[in-house]
Amino acid sequence: MVSIFKNRRVGLYLLAAISMAWMAGCGVYSFTGASVPPEAKTISIQTFRNNAPLIQPSLSQTFSDALRDKFMSQTSLSMVQRAGDLAIEGAITDYSTQPIAITGDQTAALNRLTITVKVKFTNRFDEKQGFEENFSRFEDYASNLALSAVEEGLIAQITEALVQDIFNRAVVNW
């Protein structure tokens, strides 16, 4: 009885391994959820210009590098300077902080840092997959804290969420 289950288990493992190898080999699906056209081999991601009214000096490079890192780690695409099979470009259009959660004595209990980016995605093999749209995310922080004290951490959190949103919109077609 034990040998039947052992053989069945081995068979299931073998079937799963063959299935995974086949799916990975076709270049269409990855276990990160990315659905990249099999003919796409390269991606170009331009540095996002910082066109926000309030400029945070390192945000442009931080955001652009995070977006590149996401695509390099989650797909098999090679990064090229320009004219990739898939191409992303854009700009940071808003970087702002504002009070929210006003208390009874008209003071803010929380402040909100918001970052908005405008993204143009081009898929050389399927124009219908291309898009141009805005992505916006925010994080709240206690109003008794100076933005400069929490800014780096907030930027990291917002950037991670924005990059995930853009990645999902570009190559996760579920």
Secondary structure, 3 states (H helix, E strand, C coil): CHHHHHHHHHHHHHHHHHHHHHHHHHCCECCCCCECCCCCCEEEECCCEECCCCCCCCHHHHHHHHHHHHHHHHCCCEECCCCCCEEEEEEEEEEEEEEEEECCCCCEEEEEEEEEEEEEEEECCCHHHCEEEEEEEEEEEECCCCHHHHHHHHHHHHHHHHHHHHHHHHHCCC
